């Protein structure tokens, strides 16, 4: 498996004391900007004690290279996430 694109961290912010779900669209592309379908994308949620399996989300990029964390697969607000994408043979 090759690691593609950049690995980045983000913090999802919401209103204090309110639990909001947050959508995130991740576009997976190669260095030339060509979409990479079928890439595995993981948004790892971090809590006070490290990675949190219950808030971590997993997706797969579509034909346009889009992995959408929406609907029942949204991210938890007021949380830190690190997003990774990987695929083979591109």
Residue, then its C-alpha position, 0 to 999 in steps of 0.5 A: x500500500x502506498x500512502x497518498x496525498x498529505x496526511x493532515x490534522x484538523x480540529x472540528x469546532x462546534x458550539x460549546x456544550x452542544x454535540x454537533x456532527x460535522x461533514x467532511x469531504x476528502x478528495x484523494x488525488x495523485x501528484x498530477x491532480x488525477x482523482x484516485x478511486x478506491x482509496x481507503x480514507x481514515x479520519x482518526x479521532x483523538x481524545x485525551x488518551x490518544x486515538x478513539x475508536x468510537x469516533x474514528x471514521x472510515x471511507x472509500x473514495x469514489x470515481x471522482x476521488x471523493x470520500x465523504x464523511x456525511x450522514x451516519x458517517x459524520x465527524x464528532x464536533x469539538x474533536x481533533x482528527x488526523x486524516x490518512x489516505x492509502x491505495x495500491x498500484x496507481 
